[in-house]
Amino acid sequence: QVQLVESGGGLVRAGGSLRLSCTASGRTFSTNPMGWFRQAPGKEREFVAAISWSGGNTNYADSVKGRFTVSRDNAKNAWYLQMNSLKPEDTAVYYCAARVRASFRDAYTRASDYDFWGQGTQVTVSS
């Protein structure tokens, strides 16, 4: 059974940093595009960042560009989201996602583009 598990969330003050991790089990995702999304209370799930299978191409939401960095370690079947200069508006549940369908682009930005999801990890940024 395929499982994605996020970790690294927590409570941090504005301006602080967190590093989220997503580890996969049940299959290897070393040739698959991966992504990060978030959902704040009362809002729809939104795209945060995406990374190609090789890690050579990345894509970010405008709201996190220059502050967040997505990376992956295919040997560990894991990918990461380094979040710096956090703001209260970054508060949300963060989800990692994996795409296993045929891929024709390096990175995907829609939730419907992904096939597997983690359970989410809470990130709370206090002002």
Steps between C-alpha positions, in 0.01 A plus 500: 500500500635837400537749781630855512579637844575864571694619799666815628201722556450700815459841656748771407517875533482725198839520334594153610568186302375145473600207285229260394581148392295250307603138498342238280455129543339230294662604172784707366434851375847574364365552147190696595420868537413598858328794656403690813160656563339670797153565629407767750171488694209598281712509186560268211814295470763702317822426319824582679787336314584224255813319398588286201612139536866597474471804722630713216180694450287666764190716505369723779187690581563874483416533868798284604761579235830598653400363841430129442723242336391156385748217467508123484723204580407216269731261681288550811170517313438833667447863418515816704371853536731749667293795616677820602374845596169351598196726521171457687327453164708185446299333776334192353506125482773404254467195278749319285386338179633262238405453138522154345307560177695556182671836527558740216623793704765537764273643767128506567311768688144370529384270776317290240836428334608283793409146588626440852478727803633509850281563803634850554703678765392817679711813468403791722679833480435745780534874456 
